[in-house]
Amino acid sequence: MKKLLLGNEALAQGAIDAGLSGVYAYPGTPSTEITEYIQRSKLAKELTIHSQWSVNEKTAMESALGMSYAGKRAMAVMKHVGLNVAADVFMNMSVSGINGGLVVVVADDPSMHSSQNEQDSRFYGKFAMVPMLEPSNQQEAYDITKYAFDLSEKYSLPVLLRMVTRLSHSRAGVNVGNSIKQNNIHLPKNATQFSLIPMYARNRYNYLVNIQSDILENSENSYFNEFIKGPNTSLGIIASGIAYNYLMENFESGKCPYPILKISQYPIPKKPIKKLFNTCKKILVLEDGYPFIEEAISDFLGENRNVIGRLSGAIPRVGELNPDNIANALGFDIVIDENLPKVVSGRPPELCVGCGHRDLFDAINKLKTETESQQVFGDIGCYALGALPPYNSIDALIEMGASITMAKGAADAGIHPSIAIIGDSTFTHSGMTGLLNAVIEKTPITVIISDNSAIAMTGAQDSSASGRLIDICRGLGVEENHLKVITPLHKNLDQNIDLIREELNYNGVSVIISQRPCVQLPKEKKDKLKKIKNVSLN
Amino acid sequence: MKTNILLAGVGGQGILTIAAILDTAALASNLHLKQSEVHGMSQRGGAVQSHVRISDTKIYSDLIPQGKADMIISVEPMELLRYLPFLKKDGYLITDSNPFLNITDYPELEELYTEIKSYPNHILIDAKKIAKDLGNSKATNIVLLGAASSIIPLSEESLKQAIKTLFQRKGDRIVTKNIDAFNKGKEIATETVS
């Protein structure tokens, strides 16, 4: 049966059909729709596949590992920077190995459409020494996900499945096959495998290292790595993942005259690369993200061999691939036109009309005029848009949770007032520990939790913080007198400014919860929220 | 046959609905299709686009190469021009004439219209008013789809069937209103072009 699916949805359907028992994830563009698809799937519901959002990527991956420990197939899903958060468990579970198949899906964002960097997850896969897969189109996203679970169980290792924005968010017709039954619970044969104390970890690490030649051989013989012959051997092309599509787009007949090695499984398959190398005068490497393959093969093939790609400048070093920059690299006579008529102005994203963050930034900006040294540390979420005009309210924002801890460091350095602005979901994702740190040291910072009761930037998913913020802050030791709630509305502006000013002057930890639901929340969710809304402080 | 359609607008204006109609119609017509879209941060009041590619043979790239778009359909006049490097020499420009004003340096409308009119194949209509007159101002995007329909390589029946499929859960009244919007768009475009 052919279904119309986004790359992300094809992957999710592949996982359901592979006998998935649970998906664990924190939303993040471009990965979000994978979990959302499973949440909406009737079949997934009938099969009671677990699909609720996790608090962050680390808890997601650890839960997936727990499900795998119990013998069932599990999937952890995140965006590229989410893998940094989960890197601890990721690096260690490659050593422990898995029991039920475990697939870690990471969606990279070349060109930074919705992210703070372009990091390439394939480096993590290599770092952890696990097999990796990278589909090139929607159909492959479906097929390769089913294959990924088998591969994971074959080697008792987690498998990294890398997506990129363009494939995640592009739709096509996909042939969907049959689904297999979920695994029954079965505990690991050798329980010590999962206890990474040094004496057991050494055994497992030996296994991981010793099996590398096997997983390389598997990759070299993989159905997903294809050597396609071509008559013109003046050039050989290595195209990984989606790069293959942009390459083929340049040949209207559907036939490329040059030999191609299409790569969708890693470790980087050495044998076919050597074959390409022995056949062709020059090698062009096409890969979305970092020059991962290019760098590796430039080394092992030696200097006198001509390898071109992102490192050599044949393809721009930054940004995603497209048919045009590949046409350039192929030497086709095209001019990439970046000129627009003068009448066209930029239109950057902005906060929604009626958004509560707007009223909060109005208050902060008013207060900014009162002190010179005041610094505002922002965080990742919709309110990151407060760094742009017309607000320009945020001085720094780096990654999830950094607002509170950076504000703390700046306060330690002597900056006062030092303000952190963090969203409700980001606070539970990775802000709570930093707040505890500040409470213990009585650091003079003001933390404003901009609580819109949703993970708004990715589509208003449920926030783990809803109805719990006051209790969490109390529990972390924030003083009752310096734990305040405001409603960011224009009519409350003066009152809110007064309250925030008062807390800015306090020489210790203050938390202000600025509370108003996201305007994008559907009505039924708003009604549900009313029931669990934070009780007043009394 | 390969047709490349670039859809443009501002987040929330309904270009993904146009895309979904084209996708559904193409799949029902047993054609190959690829359609890329924008999610996440850029959707918040920023410029958004979707590349729709329909063909009777295999389509490789999810993105339209520069200079290969057969048409750009936009729900806003300035956003139409943002993607000009993608337009074929004799490609079509189809847009609503009403600006989406959420930036301070929005250009003079007349300048935009002059630029659009300098392209021989253009359809510049007040789709918003047409939709409003039909009692459904939300259907501006469908009016534009109707206006573009005669140059889209999908049958009118398949497009209308896709509209029915996609709006069915909102009730018959909404389906009818959108079909009306489609028809009116088509009618007006025929008058404008001929």
Interface residues (C-beta under 8 A of the other chain):
Chain A: K2 L4 T29 P30 T32 E33 H113 S114 R166 L167 H169 S170 R171 A172 G173 I242 Y244 N245 Y246 L247 M248 E249 G254 N322 P323 D324 A327 I334 I336 D337 E338 N339 L340 P341 V343 V344 S345 G346 R347 P348 P349 E350 L351 C352 C382 A384 L385 P390 M457 T458 G459
Chain B: V10 G11 A19 D23 T24 L27 H32 L33 K34 Q35 S36 E37 V38 H39 G40 M41 S42 Q43 R44 G45 G46 A47 T57 K58 I59 Y60 S61 D62 L63 P65 Q66 G67 M78 E79 L81 R82 L84 P85 N102 I103 T104 D105 Y106 P107 E108 E111 L112 E115
